[in-house]
Amino acid sequence: MRTCDLHNDKQSYERVKYDLANEIRFAKREADKLLCIISGYGSTGGSHKIKNYLIELLDEYKVKNTIKDYILGDDIDIFNVKYQSFIGREKIPESIKKSHNKGIILVSV
């Protein structure tokens, strides 16, 4: 699984979009076709603006079939409907399943 950190508040939205596109390209070359994005979660109050922007981008990429699916770290729970329908859930490492990290997004490419 490829991992990238995109949660720096000082990054411009253009840079985040560019980095995400590159990381998706690289992840498509990996055997498991799974990308873990460290997105942050807004621990200083409210939601993290980069995470919200990433979700918007991933929604667009999903509609355009650039990615197969994505799931927020909050939703990685075997009883969650989003987890059950996530394309690529069988590739998620046990360590990620157990951590319930709300600061990540998993992307199936």
N, C-alpha and C positions, 0 to 999 in steps of 0.2 A: 504494500500500500504506500503510495506516495503521499507525503505530508508537506504542506506549505503554510506559512504564517502570513496572513493578510490583515491583521487587526491593528496595525499601527495607525493611530488617529491623525498623524501628520501626513499620511499618504493622500495624494489627490485621488478623486474618483477615477480619473483617466488612468492613473497608474495602477489602481486596483483592478480595473477592467482589463488592462494589458497583461498584468501578472496572472490573473485568473485564466485568461485565454491561453497563455503559455503553459500554465500548469495542467490545464485540461489536455492540451496537445501531448505533453510529456506523459501524463497518466494513461493515455490511450496506448502508449507503447509498453506499459507495464503488463505483466501476466494477469494480475487480478483485476485490472481496470477499475481501481477504486482510489479516490482522492480524498484525503482528509484535510480540510481547510480549518486552520485555527483562526476563528473569526472574532473572538472576544464575546462578551455577553452583557456588557454594560454594568459592571460591578460598582461603578461610581454613581449609580442612580439612573434608572430607566434602561432603555435599550441602547445597544451600541450602534452608532450610525453606519459604520462600515459593514456590520453584520446585516443590517437592513438593506443596504445597497447590494450586497452579495446575493441576498435572497431575491431581490428584483432581477438581477442579472441571471441567476440560475433559473428563475421562472421563464425568462425569455429564451435561454438556451434549451430548456426542456421543450418548449413549444416548437422551436426550430430544429429539434432532434440533434442538437450538438452534444447533449448529454442524455443519458437514459432516465436518470432520476436523482433526487437528492433527499437527504433527511437531516433534520437538525439534531444535535446531540441530546436535546431535551426529550426527543421522541424515540430514542433508542431504548426500547423496553418491549420485551416479547409480548406483552399484553396490549400494546398500543396498536391501533388500527393502521397508523401511518407506517409503523415498523413492519407490520404484517404485509403491507402492500409494496414495500420498498424493493425495487428491482436491484438485486445484488446483496440482499441481507445475509445470504449464506457466506459472503466473503468478509463480513465484518469480524475482525479479531475478537476473541473473548475478552481481552483486556479493555477494549473500547466498550463492549456491551456492559461490562461491570462498572465502568467508571461514571456513567451518566453525566458526562461533561457537557454542560450547556454552552460552552464556548467553542464548540466545533460544529462543522457541517460535513457530512460524508456525501460524496458525489460518485455515482456510478456512471462511468463513461463507456 
